[in-house]
Amino acid sequence: MTAPHHGAAVWTMGGTGVLLSAVLPCLLLAVRDRPPLGGMARRLSPPPGAALSGFVLVHAAVTLAESFLQMGAVVSAALYAVLVAAGLAFWLPVLGPGRRLGDAGRCLYLFVGAPLLDIPVVATFARGHAAGGLAMIVGMLPVGIIAAALTWRWITAEERARQREETAPQPARARPAHVAEP
């Protein structure tokens, strides 16, 4: 693999970010209601804490390996395959069919995960590979955008529910049995 400051590696880092933050969630949304694939995703869905920490650690390992090591094509492909699997596991608690988090949990999960995924890129910058690091950060922006969209959707749903509750006719209150009629 080329060093992260070379043009091809910049495209690789940016493309990997887009794959992990935009393509995987779209694919998951497309297949989550399909019987064979959705059922498999439901069975394989990890607990949210394990999915988040696992993805952050695998992402850091691959990003740092790419920044500091000269890897062969086979090793690089294997690392990226593990990274994509970890990315899929990361998105399952947010968008998957199984043990999906509630609205507040999904927002918190993504808002915690987004900056953690950028931490290893700091090492890429420190190594003088600003273009590769910037490409990865830009490629991962959809995580924050999805977090903001889910937060907005949650807030508007809560507001609509509150408005429906306020405008719904209130049933007449029954008097308790022990209270005498006047």
DADA-V203984 format. One record per run of one state. SS is the DSSP state (hx for helix, st for strand, lp for the rest). FROM is the first residue (numbers start at 1). LEN is the number of residues. If there is no record, write none. Layout:
# DADA-V203984
ss=SS from=FROM len=LEN
ss=SS from=FROM len=LEN
This chain:
# DADA-V203984
ss=lp from=1 len=6
ss=hx from=7 len=25
ss=lp from=32 len=3
ss=hx from=35 len=10
ss=lp from=45 len=3
ss=hx from=48 len=21
ss=lp from=69 len=4
ss=hx from=73 len=23
ss=lp from=96 len=7
ss=hx from=103 len=24
ss=lp from=127 len=3
ss=hx from=130 len=10
ss=lp from=140 len=1
ss=hx from=141 len=27
ss=lp from=168 len=15
